[in-house]
Amino acid sequence: MKPGMEIGQIATISFRVTEDMYAQFEGNVVHPAYSTVSMVYHMEWASRQIILPYLEEHEEGMGASVSVKHIAPTTAGTDVTVKAIITKLKKNLVITEVEAFNEKGLIGKGEVVQVILPKQEIREKLANSKNVSTKM
């Protein structure tokens, strides 16, 4: 990684909730509200914004874990902002606290962990995953 990444750095993304972000399974809408799946996506995306300027040409970030608490519903047409802040840096791990807000307040919070790896190592891991036995 390039130098300069520090605890306390913040990245935010903002967007408007659309119907394709609704809670749904196999195309069937369960609730006409912003889904937890979409929230996880946006939390990971906000966290990724922090690491992008620090990746070397031969590196890439991968999601290692996400924990999320979905606190309040949000409907289509609502503006949402997701904020990620670095809380820990451990070797090649970047840990961010994430929060999602609409105009009424906090709608979700959690933690995203990203691991920074050489692209070649990622390619090898992906190639090896194709050959993993499913026998227990």
C-alpha positions in Angstrom: 0.0 0.0 0.0 1.0 3.6 -0.6 1.8 5.5 2.6 -0.7 7.9 4.2 -3.7 5.8 5.2 -4.5 6.7 8.8 -7.1 5.9 11.5 -9.8 8.5 11.3 -9.9 8.9 7.6 -13.5 9.2 6.3 -15.3 8.5 3.0 -18.9 9.1 2.2 -21.2 8.1 -0.6 -24.7 9.5 -1.2 -27.5 8.1 -3.4 -31.3 8.0 -3.7 -33.1 4.8 -2.9 -34.7 3.2 -6.0 -37.1 0.3 -6.4 -34.2 -2.1 -7.5 -32.8 -1.6 -3.9 -36.0 -3.0 -2.3 -36.0 -6.1 -0.2 -36.6 -8.9 -2.6 -35.9 -12.6 -3.3 -35.9 -14.1 -6.8 -37.4 -10.9 -8.1 -40.3 -10.9 -5.7 -40.5 -7.7 -3.5 -40.9 -8.6 0.2 -41.2 -4.9 1.3 -41.1 -1.7 -0.7 -38.1 -0.5 1.3 -34.3 -0.3 1.1 -32.9 -3.8 1.6 -30.2 -4.9 4.0 -28.5 -6.4 1.0 -28.3 -3.0 -0.6 -27.1 -1.5 2.6 -24.3 -3.9 2.8 -23.3 -3.1 -0.8 -23.3 0.6 0.0 -21.3 0.2 3.2 -18.7 -1.9 1.4 -18.6 0.7 -1.4 -18.1 3.6 1.0 -15.3 1.6 2.8 -13.7 0.9 -0.6 -13.5 4.6 -1.4 -11.0 4.9 1.5 -8.6 2.3 0.2 -8.6 3.1 -3.6 -6.1 6.0 -3.5 -3.6 3.8 -1.5 -3.6 0.7 -3.7 -0.4 0.0 -5.5 -0.7 -1.1 -9.2 -0.1 -4.8 -8.2 -2.6 -4.7 -5.3 -6.4 -5.0 -4.8 -8.8 -4.9 -1.9 -11.1 -7.8 -1.0 -14.0 -7.9 1.5 -13.1 -10.0 4.4 -16.1 -9.5 6.6 -19.2 -7.3 7.1 -21.4 -6.9 10.2 -24.5 -4.8 9.9 -27.4 -3.7 12.0 -30.3 -2.4 9.9 -32.1 0.0 12.2 -34.9 1.8 10.3 -36.8 1.4 7.0 -36.2 3.7 4.1 -38.5 4.0 1.1 -37.8 4.8 -2.6 -37.0 8.4 -3.4 -35.3 8.9 -0.1 -31.7 10.3 0.0 -29.2 8.2 1.9 -25.6 8.9 2.9 -23.2 6.2 4.0 -20.1 7.2 5.9 -17.1 4.9 6.5 -14.3 5.8 9.0 -11.1 3.9 9.5 -11.0 2.6 13.1 -8.1 0.1 12.8 -5.2 -0.8 10.5 -3.6 -4.2 11.1 -0.9 -5.2 8.6 -2.9 -5.6 5.4 -6.4 -5.2 7.0 -8.4 -2.0 6.9 -11.3 -1.9 9.4 -14.0 0.7 9.0 -17.0 1.7 11.1 -19.9 2.4 8.8 -23.1 4.3 9.3 -26.1 4.9 7.0 -28.4 8.0 7.4 -31.5 9.3 5.7 -33.0 12.7 6.5 -34.6 11.4 9.7 -31.4 9.9 11.1 -29.5 6.7 11.5 -30.8 3.8 9.5 -27.9 1.3 9.8 -24.5 0.8 11.3 -21.8 -1.8 11.2 -18.2 -2.7 10.4 -16.4 -3.6 7.2 -13.1 -5.4 7.0 -11.1 -5.3 3.8 -7.8 -7.2 3.2 -5.2 -5.7 0.8 -3.5 -8.4 -1.3 -1.3 -8.7 -4.3 -3.5 -9.3 -7.4 -1.5 -12.4 -8.2 -2.3 -13.9 -4.9 -6.0 -13.2 -5.5 -5.9 -14.8 -8.9 -4.2 -17.9 -7.3 -6.9 -18.1 -4.6 -9.7 -17.8 -7.1 -8.1 -20.5 -9.3 -7.7 -22.8 -6.4 -11.3 -22.3 -5.3 -12.4 -24.0 -8.5 -10.6 -27.1 -7.4 -11.8 -27.3 -3.9 -13.5 -30.6 -3.0 -17.0 -30.4 -1.6 -16.6 -33.7 0.2 -16.8 -33.5 4.0 
